[in-house]
Amino acid sequence: MVFSSYVFVFVFLPGVLVAYYVAPRRIKHALLALGSYGFYGWANPAFVLLMLFSTAVDYRCGLIAGRRDAGDGARRAALVTSIVTNLGLLGFFKYANFGIDNYNALVTALGGDHLQWETFFRITLPLGISFYTFQSMSYTIDVYRRHAEPVRNFVDFACYVALFPQLVAGPIVRFREIADQLAERGHSVAKFARGVSFFAFGMAKKILIANPCGKIADVCFDAGSLTVVDAWYGIVAYSFQIYFDFSAYSDMAIGLGLMLGFAFPKNFDSPYRSQSITEFWRRWHLSLSSFLRDYLYIPLGGNRKGEVRTYVNLMMVMLLGGLWHGALWNFVIWGGIHGAMLALERRFEKDSLYRRLPAPVKMALTFLIVTIAWVFFRAPTLGEALDYLGAMFALGPQTAGGPMIAGLIYQPYYLLVMAVAAGVVWLAPQTWDYTRRMTWPKAAWGAAAFVVALAVMMGQAFNPFIYFIF
């Protein structure tokens, strides 16, 4: 189930909200956990069993790791069990097919066709497993580090792991960020109203901007050949699509959390206004960036073990961050591009001509690098990514299909959407700031945007969600 669907908006959400506010305090978390399992199991109920298994393991490991009288060996064993279990689940379901395919390709290239591993089934990726395994694992790590106290009530912990607003696509809510709210949180009309506005603006961003931009991008990436202008137009459309798609989902998740009394962390901070790749990662997918920093980059040594080791750590973190997004070499290359840029910026941060450039120029160059890297993120294969880059830089063939494609992607509606997307990206206030102090005009804008989005959604057959498969 996705937020931008009639089933969610008109059936699931009203039902959960009414039941939540009517229910006595002692069963609110049980109700939220059950509702979240229903939300998650909508596509495949079997996935709920997998999440319950991960939840049970981390709950037990957290109790052991958090005991004051437990020895270091027992606490460390609990931590290792949690990490191995979660990464094992993630590795099997997300990368088993990838590993088998690459093994078969390698032995075939070496002339060992008889050594191929023939499999009669393909492993299905459970929705959101990358998010909830990271979230659940972070609990055990924080408890082991004494940064948080273990949860004694299994229902409370199950509610934390399965909480439907951020279950399948984040933000990755670490336990220490929400521990106090699980114990006690406030509900107010002002908080609920802000949550409704968050959700409304998120829905509008998704339906009215992300989806049309995605349609442009799909036409361009599915075309056999493109002119230079069409290719750049298509990848900029994808840059807008992935930002509005994901930030819209984060807005809706934060809004839903507020309706239920939870305050989730900010996940986007106008990333396309960044003036460097380093700044970009301080603004894009903040919950993942901080997770990789605290649980991977710093444990690897961060910047404490010399200049060369710092560059290696940055590169390793971004390569693994790319692989986290999906089992494709394209994602690894995407992560490598960002890792290389982070290392280069750190190397020349104190003495560089780039630092003396005007802010708009630095912003444009950063967006250019990010946009080029998105080609690898969007293209299904490495070959298609290279072909698309060739079209962008006039290295590919030009065919008669160009005018027909232009007629599809340069319609007035799509041009208007692209202009609005650019205006929101570089000029408009963020939803986080805009809704901080709610007024009647702001509420009216949100209501109007929501109604228009619902009306448009009724006629849209194209309604994908990029991060739903991660």
Secondary structure, DSSP 8 states (H G I E B T S, - for coil): --SSSHHIIIIIHHHHHHHHHHS-GGGHHHHHHHHHHHHHTTT-THHHHHHHHHHHHHHHHHHHHT-TTS-HHHHHHHHHHHHHHHHHHHHHHHHHHHHHHHHHHHHHHTT-GGG----S------TTHHHHHHHHHHHHHHHHTTSS-----HHHHHHHHH-GGGTTT-----HHHHHHHHH-----HHHHHHHHHHHHHHHHIIIIIIHHHHHHHHHHHHSS---HHHHHHHHHHHHHHHHHHHHHHHHHHHHHHHHTT-------S-GGG-SSHHHHTTTSSHHHHHHHIIIIITTTTTTSS-HHHHHHHHHHHHHHHHHHH-SSHHHHHHHHHHHHHHHHHHHTSSS-GGGGS-HHHHHHHHHHHHHHHHHHHHSSSHHHHHHHHHHHTT-S---TTHHHHHHHH--HHHHHHHHHHHHHHHTS--HHHHTSS--HHHHHHHHHHHHHHHHHHHH-S----GGGG-
